[in-house]
Amino acid sequence: MILPMNEGHVAFVAELERLCFSAPWSERSIASELNNEYSLWLVEEREGVAVAYVGSQSCPPEADVMNIAVSPDYRRQGIGEALMVALMDALLERGMESLTLEVRASNAPAIGLYTRLGFTEVGRRRNYYTDPQEDALIMRKELCHADPVY
Ligand SMILES: CC(C)(COP(=O)(O)OP(=O)(O)OC[C@H]1O[C@@H](n2cnc3c(N)ncnc32)[C@H](O)[C@@H]1OP(=O)(O)O)[C@@H](O)C(=O)NCCC(=O)NCCS
């Protein structure tokens, strides 16, 4: 079940951030997103337990994915895709016209997910990431109600 992130999800999101990323969002930064009208974060719960999240910020009519992560035991079950689809639907409802994200150039699972959803590479930021240093691919998708992908 996909829900908007609430206060009860913040510790989980921060823990998964630390597990997955070398520059994780702090619990405080994540909590502040709850009060940001331009932010939309969604959480997937299984039997009442949070297992994945996606976070976004919008600058109308454009939106950016902040991060997405699925707990290791729940990967490759379609949860990441379902979260991205739910996010795109919700952003469309809010009037957003495009969704942009950055991804490590070596992150094949994430690039596979975004490509499958119709994102295309629109640029590259050299040495954007540290620890380890790596380029970011910039990927974007125009959001459209008639999109056959979702
Ligand atoms: C990237 C991530 C969110 C994908 O979540 P997921 O729930 O496992 O993805 P899904 O099961 O929805 O996969 C949907 C599609 O994405 C692609 N994909 C997902 N994982 C993949 C992998 N390990 N290798 C190649 N393609 C993959 C496939 O096309 C997949 O469809 P398929 O299973 O029918 O082949 C997950 O691997 C994760 O949390 N990674 C660590 C955090 C991270 O790197 N986040 C991205 C930051 S930019």
The ligand as an SDF file (V2000), in Angstrom:
LIG
                    3D

 48 50  0  0  0  0  0  0  0  0999 V2000
   16.7270    1.1290   -7.8690 C   0  0  0  0  0  0  0  0  0  0  0  0
   15.7020    0.4670   -6.9520 C   0  0  0  0  0  0  0  0  0  0  0  0
   14.8880    1.5610   -6.2600 C   0  0  0  0  0  0  0  0  0  0  0  0
   14.7630   -0.3920   -7.8120 C   0  0  0  0  0  0  0  0  0  0  0  0
   13.6760   -0.8340   -6.9970 O   0  0  0  0  0  0  0  0  0  0  0  0
   12.9850   -2.2690   -7.2280 P   0  0  0  0  0  0  0  0  0  0  0  0
   11.7280   -2.2820   -6.4330 O   0  0  0  0  0  0  0  0  0  0  0  0
   13.9640   -3.3500   -6.9860 O   0  0  0  0  0  0  0  0  0  0  0  0
   12.6520   -2.1900   -8.7940 O   0  0  0  0  0  0  0  0  0  0  0  0
   11.4500   -2.9490   -9.5330 P   0  0  0  0  0  0  0  0  0  0  0  0
   11.2820   -4.3160   -8.9830 O   0  0  0  0  0  0  0  0  0  0  0  0
   10.2590   -2.0660   -9.5410 O   0  0  0  0  0  0  0  0  0  0  0  0
   12.0480   -3.0560  -10.9970 O   0  0  0  0  0  0  0  0  0  0  0  0
   11.4110   -2.4900  -12.1210 C   0  0  0  0  0  0  0  0  0  0  0  0
   12.3570   -2.6090  -13.3140 C   0  0  0  0  0  0  0  0  0  0  0  0
   13.5520   -1.8490  -13.0630 O   0  0  0  0  0  0  0  0  0  0  0  0
   14.6730   -2.5450  -13.6240 C   0  0  0  0  0  0  0  0  0  0  0  0
   15.5330   -3.0950  -12.5530 N   0  0  0  0  0  0  0  0  0  0  0  0
   15.2770   -3.1370  -11.2200 C   0  0  0  0  0  0  0  0  0  0  0  0
   16.2960   -3.7020  -10.5580 N   0  0  0  0  0  0  0  0  0  0  0  0
   17.2170   -4.0400  -11.4830 C   0  0  0  0  0  0  0  0  0  0  0  0
   18.4750   -4.6650  -11.4230 C   0  0  0  0  0  0  0  0  0  0  0  0
   19.0060   -5.0770  -10.2490 N   0  0  0  0  0  0  0  0  0  0  0  0
   19.1660   -4.8310  -12.5680 N   0  0  0  0  0  0  0  0  0  0  0  0
   18.6630   -4.4250  -13.7420 C   0  0  0  0  0  0  0  0  0  0  0  0
   17.4340   -3.8300  -13.8770 N   0  0  0  0  0  0  0  0  0  0  0  0
   16.7400   -3.6480  -12.7640 C   0  0  0  0  0  0  0  0  0  0  0  0
   14.0900   -3.7160  -14.4080 C   0  0  0  0  0  0  0  0  0  0  0  0
   13.7230   -3.2310  -15.6880 O   0  0  0  0  0  0  0  0  0  0  0  0
   12.8460   -3.9960  -13.5690 C   0  0  0  0  0  0  0  0  0  0  0  0
   11.8760   -4.7310  -14.2630 O   0  0  0  0  0  0  0  0  0  0  0  0
   11.9430   -6.3530  -14.2450 P   0  0  0  0  0  0  0  0  0  0  0  0
   12.1280   -6.7820  -12.7970 O   0  0  0  0  0  0  0  0  0  0  0  0
   10.6280   -6.7770  -14.8150 O   0  0  0  0  0  0  0  0  0  0  0  0
   13.1340   -6.7130  -15.0900 O   0  0  0  0  0  0  0  0  0  0  0  0
   16.3830   -0.4680   -5.9090 C   0  0  0  0  0  0  0  0  0  0  0  0
   17.3030   -1.3110   -6.5830 O   0  0  0  0  0  0  0  0  0  0  0  0
   17.1160    0.2670   -4.7950 C   0  0  0  0  0  0  0  0  0  0  0  0
   16.5410    0.6250   -3.7610 O   0  0  0  0  0  0  0  0  0  0  0  0
   18.4370    0.5080   -4.9890 N   0  0  0  0  0  0  0  0  0  0  0  0
   19.2530    1.1950   -3.9590 C   0  0  0  0  0  0  0  0  0  0  0  0
   18.9290    2.6640   -3.8810 C   0  0  0  0  0  0  0  0  0  0  0  0
   19.1710    3.3630   -5.2110 C   0  0  0  0  0  0  0  0  0  0  0  0
   20.1680    3.1400   -5.8840 O   0  0  0  0  0  0  0  0  0  0  0  0
   18.2400    4.2610   -5.5730 N   0  0  0  0  0  0  0  0  0  0  0  0
   18.3200    5.0320   -6.8150 C   0  0  0  0  0  0  0  0  0  0  0  0
   18.9390    6.3620   -6.5560 C   0  0  0  0  0  0  0  0  0  0  0  0
   19.0490    7.3470   -8.0540 S   0  0  0  0  0  0  0  0  0  0  0  0
  1  2  1  0
  2  3  1  0
  2  4  1  0
  2 36  1  0
  4  5  1  0
  5  6  1  0
  6  7  2  0
  6  8  1  0
  6  9  1  0
  9 10  1  0
 10 11  2  0
 10 12  1  0
 10 13  1  0
 13 14  1  0
 14 15  1  0
 15 16  1  0
 15 30  1  0
 16 17  1  0
 17 18  1  0
 17 28  1  0
 18 19  1  0
 18 27  1  0
 19 20  2  0
 20 21  1  0
 21 22  1  0
 21 27  2  0
 22 23  1  0
 22 24  2  0
 24 25  1  0
 25 26  2  0
 26 27  1  0
 28 29  1  0
 28 30  1  0
 30 31  1  0
 31 32  1  0
 32 33  2  0
 32 34  1  0
 32 35  1  0
 36 37  1  0
 36 38  1  0
 38 39  2  0
 38 40  1  0
 40 41  1  0
 41 42  1  0
 42 43  1  0
 43 44  2  0
 43 45  1  0
 45 46  1  0
 46 47  1  0
 47 48  1  0
M  END
$$$$
